[in-house]
Amino acid sequence: TRLVGSVSPKPEIKFSIDLPAEPLNKHLPVLHCRDCGVMGWGARQKTNSNELLPELDKFYEAWFAFYPDPRIRMVFPSTGSRGEALLQSYLCGNCLTNFESKDGTCINCGTKCDGSIDGESEGNAAVCTFPVDSFQKSKNKKEQLVADLSCPYCDSTAGLTIVGSRSASLSSVALSQIFGSPYNDDKKAMAFSDSVQDASHRAGFFSARTYPIATRTALQEVIDQQEGPITLKALSQLYPKQWRAELGDKGFVGTFMPPNYEWNRDFEQLIETNNLPLRSDLPKEVEDRLNWDTFREFGIQCRIGRTLEKSGSAASGLDLELLTTAATVFINSAREDGGYANLTQEWAEHFLLALSERLRRNGGIQHHRLDAYVKQKGNDYLFNQHKVLSPLGRPGSGRRPNFFATFTAKDSFERLISSSNSPTWTQLWVEKSLKLKDSSVLIEAAVKSLVKHKIWTELEVDGDDKERAWGL
């Protein structure tokens, strides 16, 4: 189910299989960043040319290769960030050429912004040139030049994805829906494949994908039983304890055992004899996993997949009264220290909420399992020794908890204030919102207010005493 987007100012997303050959040449794969939400097109650029190639198979091979093709180009609708630049980047919907021009006339086929072609009086507005932001980033990997597939807007190394699903993902979604239905009282499934190796892989894939559905359903039941809002820490402790008390140790382990930990000897004995070894640590380990998964469900994983947040079943947020108080203190501090006299209460609350929301979605939430990870600036060795927990991937290979800091560590710590001429995401957001040239004093005042009111906490890190990190 490969999805493509029409190359036009108002693109339409369609299934590639539904398009005949000619219209397919006017469409490109769709890219989407799960962290900042930006959407655009992706394609390989023709060698020694500005033309983008609408070859889906070769683009997928280039994107997912161990050495991604450096000819990969990412194109997004223009944000107008170039300001008064003499030349603007354009994309032609007729010949898929990415070029720079003053008036938008395609240098390859002559198509103009109104859809007309040189020599013609009228044009097709649906097939025209239009301004875009174009990126072709590269980096060195094992002494070889490869494409840098990080998001060009928020620098997320794991957020940028191709929109679409393969058969295994679609099947797992269908199974998840069936398993989550209250009308299904016999939660079993059988999948067939013509390859033993492929069948084994699919079975493991389906098992891993359906596991979160069971845990989310159980978590939602605990949330529904609460009379009012509950803190994330309290929920993460109540959730496993309540289910363990209700099901007993054997039922609890049998229901919530993570697929990646089924090799555990105590679990194998439970399967064979229907009994756990005396004084087994397995129930406590499963409790630890559910505790951690609660933080992930409302943190780093909150926008990926069929989460409680995306389905509208549950949501997390800050204490609004505390946020209002922190915003008032922030405004007063910004006025005294930086002379920002025009800040409003509404903008201040919005700003503090935006910073905290970015921290939450990036997984920057304090948890005792992450103490060593934070202190050692992203070293995941000690965390990954807890085999029952879902392991953290290597930097650049998957999503990792990302905290705000005064320093940078790939996929682990994000600077609030840049140490060079290149502004950070936070600085760009503030400076674009308030049309400022320097936002460092404003950001420092915001951090102080958030820490003072215990919305954020300052975390201990090794190294220079001046280096600091912050989390929720």
C-alpha positions in Angstrom: 0.0 0.0 0.0 2.4 2.6 -1.2 1.0 6.1 -0.9 2.0 8.9 -3.2 1.2 12.6 -3.3 0.4 14.6 -6.4 3.1 17.2 -7.2 1.0 20.4 -7.0 0.3 23.3 -4.6 -2.6 21.4 -3.1 -1.4 17.8 -3.2 -3.7 14.8 -3.0 -2.6 11.5 -1.4 -3.5 8.4 -3.4 -2.6 4.7 -3.6 0.1 4.2 -6.2 -1.6 1.0 -7.4 -4.8 2.9 -8.3 -3.0 5.2 -10.7 -2.3 4.5 -14.3 1.3 4.9 -15.6 1.1 8.5 -16.9 -0.5 10.1 -13.8 1.9 8.1 -11.6 4.7 10.0 -13.2 3.2 13.2 -11.7 3.3 11.8 -8.1 6.1 11.2 -5.6 6.4 9.3 -2.3 5.1 11.2 0.7 7.3 12.0 3.7 6.1 12.8 7.2 7.9 13.7 10.4 6.3 12.2 13.5 8.1 14.7 15.7 7.3 18.1 14.1 4.5 17.1 11.8 5.9 18.4 8.5 4.9 16.7 5.3 6.4 16.7 1.8 7.8 14.6 -1.0 10.8 12.4 -1.4 12.6 11.2 -4.5 16.0 10.3 -6.0 17.5 13.1 -8.1 18.6 12.1 -11.6 22.4 12.1 -12.0 23.8 15.4 -13.3 20.3 16.8 -13.5 17.7 18.7 -11.4 15.0 16.2 -12.3 13.4 14.1 -9.7 12.7 10.4 -10.6 9.2 9.0 -9.8 10.6 5.5 -9.4 9.0 4.1 -6.3 10.9 0.8 -6.1 14.3 2.4 -6.5 13.4 5.2 -4.1 12.4 2.6 -1.4 15.6 0.7 -2.0 17.7 3.9 -1.8 15.9 5.0 1.4 16.1 1.7 3.4 19.6 0.7 2.2 22.4 0.3 4.7 24.1 3.1 2.8 21.2 5.4 1.8 21.7 6.9 -1.6 23.1 10.5 -1.3 20.9 11.5 -4.3 17.8 11.4 -2.2 16.1 14.8 -2.1 13.4 15.9 0.2 11.0 18.6 -0.9 8.4 20.4 1.2 5.9 23.2 0.6 7.7 26.5 1.1 7.6 28.0 4.5 8.7 31.4 3.3 11.8 31.3 5.4 14.1 32.6 2.7 12.7 36.1 3.1 14.2 38.5 0.5 16.3 36.0 -1.3 16.9 36.7 -5.0 16.1 33.2 -6.1 13.4 30.9 -4.8 13.4 27.1 -5.1 10.5 25.7 -7.2 9.2 22.3 -8.1 7.6 21.7 -11.5 4.5 19.5 -11.4 4.9 18.7 -15.1 8.4 17.4 -15.4 9.3 17.1 -11.7 12.3 19.4 -12.0 13.5 21.1 -8.9 15.1 24.5 -9.8 15.8 28.0 -8.6 14.2 31.0 -10.3 12.9 34.5 -9.8 9.5 34.1 -11.5 9.0 30.3 -11.3 9.3 29.4 -14.9 10.6 25.9 -15.3 14.1 25.8 -16.8 13.4 22.4 -18.3 9.9 22.4 -19.9 8.8 26.1 -19.6 5.9 25.5 -17.3 4.9 28.6 -15.2 3.3 29.2 -11.9 -0.1 29.6 -13.5 0.2 26.3 -15.3 0.8 27.8 -18.8 3.8 26.8 -20.9 5.9 29.3 -22.9 4.1 30.0 -26.2 0.7 29.1 -24.8 -2.0 31.6 -23.7 -3.8 29.4 -21.2 -2.5 26.8 -18.8 -3.6 24.0 -16.5 -3.5 25.4 -13.0 -3.4 21.8 -11.6 0.0 21.2 -13.3 2.2 24.1 -12.5 5.4 25.2 -10.7 5.2 26.3 -7.1 7.7 27.4 -4.4 9.2 24.7 -2.2 11.9 24.2 0.4 14.4 21.6 -1.0 17.0 19.6 0.9 19.6 17.2 -0.1 21.7 16.4 3.0 24.5 13.9 3.2 27.0 12.6 5.8 29.8 10.1 6.0 29.2 6.6 7.2 32.2 4.3 7.4 34.1 6.5 5.0 31.3 6.5 2.5 29.0 9.4 1.6 25.3 8.5 2.3 22.1 10.5 2.6 21.3 12.1 5.9 17.6 11.1 6.5 17.1 13.3 9.6 14.3 15.8 9.5 15.5 19.1 8.0 13.2 21.2 10.2 13.5 19.6 13.7 16.7 17.5 13.2 14.9 14.4 14.4 17.0 11.4 13.3 14.2 8.9 13.7 11.1 11.0 13.1 11.0 11.3 9.3 9.1 8.4 7.7 7.6 7.3 4.4 3.8 7.3 4.5 2.5 3.8 3.7 2.2 0.3 5.1 3.3 -3.2 4.0 1.3 -6.4 4.3 2.8 -7.3 7.7 1.9 -4.0 9.2 -1.7 -4.0 7.8 -2.2 -7.6 9.1 -0.9 -6.6 12.5 -3.3 -3.6 12.6 -6.2 -5.9 11.7 -5.2 -8.4 14.4 -4.9 -5.6 16.9 -8.4 -4.4 16.1 -9.8 -7.9 16.5 -7.9 -8.6 19.7 -9.0 -5.3 21.2 -12.7 -5.9 20.4 -15.0 -6.7 23.4 -16.9 -9.1 21.1 -13.9 -11.4 20.7 -13.8 -13.9 23.6 -11.3 -16.2 21.9 -8.2 -14.2 21.2 -6.3 -16.5 18.9 -5.1 -16.1 15.4 -3.5 -18.2 12.7 -1.4 -16.8 9.9 -0.1 -18.7 6.8 3.0 -18.2 4.7 4.7 -20.2 2.0 8.1 -19.8 3.7 9.1 -21.3 7.1 11.5 -18.6 7.8 9.0 -15.9 6.7 6.3 -17.5 8.8 8.5 -17.4 11.9 9.3 -13.8 11.3 5.7 -12.9 10.8 4.6 -14.7 14.0 7.2 -12.7 16.0 6.1 -9.5 14.3 2.4 -10.0 15.0 3.1 -11.0 18.6 5.2 -7.8 19.2 2.5 -5.6 17.6 -0.5 -7.1 19.4 1.2 -7.0 22.9 0.7 -3.2 23.2 -3.0 -3.5 22.5 -3.4 -5.8 25.6 -1.4 -3.5 27.8 -3.1 -0.3 26.6 -6.6 -1.9 27.2 -5.6 -2.9 30.7 -4.1 0.6 31.4 -7.2 2.3 30.2 -9.3 0.2 32.6 -7.3 1.5 35.5 -7.6 5.1 34.2 -11.4 4.7 33.9 -11.7 3.7 37.5 -10.1 6.9 38.8 -12.4 9.6 40.1 -10.2 12.4 38.7 -6.8 13.2 37.2 -3.9 11.1 38.4 -0.2 11.8 38.2 1.8 9.8 35.7 4.1 8.5 38.5 1.1 7.3 40.6 -0.5 5.7 37.5 2.7 3.8 36.6 2.8 2.3 40.1 -1.0 1.6 40.5 -1.4 0.0 37.1 0.8 -3.1 37.5 0.0 -3.5 41.2 -3.8 -3.5 40.6 -3.6 -6.1 37.9 -1.2 -8.3 39.9 -3.5 -8.3 42.8 -6.5 -9.1 40.6 -5.0 -11.9 38.5 -2.5 -13.4 40.9 1.2 -13.9 40.1 0.6 -16.7 37.5 -2.3 -14.9 35.7 -0.4 -11.6 35.8 2.8 -13.0 34.2 0.8 -15.1 31.7 -1.2 -12.0 30.6 1.5 -9.3 30.5 4.7 -11.2 29.7 6.6 -9.2 27.1 7.3 -11.1 23.8 11.0 -10.1 24.0 11.4 -11.8 27.4 9.6 -15.1 26.8 12.9 -16.9 26.8 13.1 -16.4 30.6 13.5 -19.8 32.4 10.8 -19.0 35.0 8.3 -18.3 32.2 9.2 -21.5 30.4 8.6 -23.4 33.7 5.2 -21.6 34.0 4.3 -22.8 30.5 5.3 -26.3 31.2 4.0 -26.8 34.7 1.5 -24.0 35.2 3.5 -22.9 38.2 6.2 -20.3 38.9 9.4 -21.2 40.8 9.3 -20.4 44.5 10.3 -16.8 45.2 10.4 -16.0 41.5 11.4 -12.5 40.6 9.4 -12.6 37.3 6.2 -11.0 38.6 8.2 -8.0 39.9 10.1 -7.8 36.6 6.8 -7.7 34.7 5.7 -5.0 37.0 8.8 -3.0 36.1 8.0 -3.4 32.4 4.4 -2.1 32.8 5.7 0.8 34.9 8.1 1.8 32.2 5.6 1.2 29.4 3.2 3.7 31.2 5.9 6.4 30.9 6.5 5.5 27.2 2.7 5.4 26.4 2.4 9.1 27.5 5.9 10.1 26.6 8.2 9.0 23.7 5.6 6.6 22.1 2.5 8.9 22.5 2.3 9.8 18.8 3.3 6.5 17.3 0.8 3.8 16.5 -2.7 3.2 18.0 -1.9 4.9 21.4 -4.4 5.9 24.0 -3.7 9.6 23.2 -4.2 9.3 19.4 -7.4 7.2 19.9 -8.8 9.9 22.2 -9.1 7.5 25.1 -6.7 9.3 27.5 -4.5 12.3 27.6 -1.7 13.8 29.7 -0.9 17.4 30.5 0.4 19.9 33.0 -1.3 21.2 36.0 -2.9 24.3 34.5 -3.0 26.3 37.8 0.7 25.6 38.2 1.3 26.6 34.6 -0.5 29.9 35.0 1.6 30.7 38.1 4.9 29.8 36.3 3.9 31.9 33.3 3.3 35.0 35.5 6.7 34.6 37.2 8.3 34.0 33.8 6.8 37.3 32.4 8.1 39.3 35.4 11.5 37.8 35.1 11.7 38.4 31.3 10.7 42.0 31.8 13.3 42.7 34.5 16.2 40.8 33.0 15.6 41.3 29.3 13.3 44.2 28.9 10.5 42.2 27.2 7.6 44.5 28.0 5.1 43.2 25.4 4.7 39.6 26.6 1.2 38.5 27.3 0.0 35.9 29.8 -1.5 33.9 26.9 1.7 33.8 25.0 3.8 33.0 28.0 1.5 30.0 28.9 1.6 28.9 25.3 5.4 29.1 25.2 5.9 27.1 28.5 3.4 24.5 27.4 5.1 24.1 24.0 8.5 23.6 25.6 7.1 21.0 28.0 5.1 19.3 25.3 8.2 18.9 23.1 10.0 17.5 26.1 7.2 15.0 26.8 6.9 13.8 23.2 10.7 13.3 23.0 10.5 11.2 26.1 12.3 13.7 28.4 10.5 12.5 31.5 12.4 11.7 34.7 12.3 8.0 35.5 14.6 6.1 37.9 15.6 3.7 35.1 17.0 6.6 33.2 19.2 8.0 35.9 22.4 6.4 34.6 21.4 7.2 31.0 21.1 10.9 31.8 24.1 11.1 34.1 26.3 9.4 31.5 25.0 11.6 28.7 23.0 9.0 26.7 25.0 5.9 27.6 22.3 3.2 27.4 24.4 0.2 28.6 23.0 0.0 32.1 19.5 0.6 31.0 19.7 -2.2 28.4 20.9 -4.6 31.1 17.3 -4.8 32.3 16.3 -7.4 29.7 12.6 -7.2 30.5 12.4 -3.6 29.4 12.1 -2.7 25.7 15.8 -1.8 24.8 16.9 1.6 23.6 18.3 1.6 20.1 21.7 3.0 19.2 21.9 6.7 18.4 20.6 7.2 14.9 18.8 3.8 14.7 15.6 4.4 16.7 13.8 6.7 19.1 15.6 7.4 22.4 14.6 9.6 25.4 15.7 13.1 24.5 16.2 15.7 27.2 16.8 19.5 27.0 20.4 20.4 28.0 23.2 23.0 27.7 25.0 20.5 25.5 24.2 18.2 22.6 24.3 14.3 22.5 22.9 12.6 19.4 19.3 11.5 20.0 19.7 12.0 23.8 20.1 15.7 24.6 18.9 18.7 22.7 20.3 22.2 23.2 18.0 24.9 24.2 20.4 27.7 23.3 22.9 27.2 20.5 26.6 27.6 21.0 27.1 28.6 17.3 25.5 30.7 14.7 22.9 28.0 13.9 19.8 28.5 16.1 18.2 25.6 17.9 14.6 24.5 17.5 13.6 26.5 20.6 15.3 29.6 19.4 13.7 29.4 16.0 10.3 28.9 17.5 10.6 31.9 19.9 12.3 34.3 17.4 9.7 33.5 14.6 6.8 33.9 17.1 8.0 37.2 18.5 10.2 38.4 15.6 13.3 38.6 17.8 16.9 38.4 16.9 18.1 36.9 20.2 15.9 34.8 22.4 18.5 33.4 24.9 17.5 35.6 27.8 13.9 34.7 27.3 14.6 31.0 27.2 16.7 31.1 30.3 13.9 32.9 32.2 11.5 30.3 31.1 13.7 27.4 32.3 14.2 29.1 35.7 10.4 29.5 36.2 9.6 25.9 35.1 12.3 24.5 37.5 11.2 26.8 40.3 7.6 25.6 40.1 8.7 22.0 39.8 7.2 21.5 36.4 10.7 20.6 35.2 13.5 19.1 37.2 17.3 19.8 36.8 19.1 16.5 36.2 22.6 15.5 37.3 25.1 14.9 34.5 28.8 13.9 34.5 31.5 16.2 33.3 31.7 20.0 33.5 29.9 21.5 36.5 28.4 24.1 34.1 26.6 21.4 32.0 23.0 20.9 33.0 20.0 18.9 31.7 16.3 19.2 32.3 13.3 16.8 32.2 9.7 16.7 33.2 
